Amino acid sequence: MRDENVDGRGAPGTTEPAEGRAPREPTLPVDGHVHLHSLEGAAATLDAAAANFRRHRGGARGWGGVLLLTQAKGERVFESLRARSSCGNWTILPAPQEDQSLVAERGDASLIVVCGRQIRCATGLEVTALGTTRDFPDGRPLGETVLEVQESGALASLPWGFGKWTGRRGKAVRECLRRSSPEALAVCDNGSRLQAFGRPRLIREASRLGYRVLPGSDPFPFGGDYRRVGSFGFFGGEAGPETPWRDLAAWLETVDTSPRPYGKALGPLRFLFNNIGIQLRSRRGQGGPR
């Protein structure tokens, strides 16, 4: 797999091969790290995601894309959506057999929204629990948090963060990767990084060790950054209407390499704007979840 992301337009079809034919490459775009920072902004975020997914999916049929939410402490937008039948111009429907999944429909656009959690560990490193509505406590050691997520049945992932995977914390990430196994843990490349620098070294190391890399946009809660949702992710296997998350998670278990990525991270101006903005918000006590 190439280190940098690619534009996977126009690859129609499903992962099911016709008799006598090789299986087609997966074409379902998945954003692996999404925050819906407020219920008021959710409809605009869904609009942006649908447009971004459409660019990368091309003319393929089926779901427009999947948003894997990583709700931090205090974020409850998924729960608010689940209690509603609509959000802006979007109709909200529960997945028939999954509490952690919703379907958002608007005209010919259909998105899957999957709940998950972002857990802040004692050192400031983060763990994401994908595909769950369960809460996990912040402030615990990295290894204990990963183990608790794994034991819950959610998919545990280590999301890269600017300035967080260096020094002592970088060593802690390496140790976690050494103690775990690719079957039980993934890593998340981050669309909020600087594109010109390429994939971070530890992400590349994890990939070489066999860990699945699941890219995601990780939008900031200001400056219209929600418009990036759906623009940076990976292509997954098809997901059925009854159990979309279970289908996608089962497909991820079958692949022995990282899924094919798509999209680009930030240019220098947006990267600078976002990081100055988050520093200013932190000084004002408004840092909030990313």
Secondary structure, DSSP 4 states (H G I P E B T S, - for coil): --SS-B--TT--S-SPPPTTSPPPPP-EEEEEEE----STTHHHHHHHHHHHHHHHHTT--S--EEEEE-BPTT--HHHHHHT-SEETTEEEEE-TT-TTEEEEEETTEEEEEE-EEEEE-TTS-EEEEES------SSS-HHHHHHHHHHHTSEEEEE--TTTSSHHHHHHHHHHHHHS-TTT-EEE-BTTSBGGG-S-HHHHHHHHTTPEE--B----SSTTGGGGTTSSEEEE----SSSHHHHHHHHHHH-SSPPPEE---B-HHHHHHHHHHHHHHHHTT-----
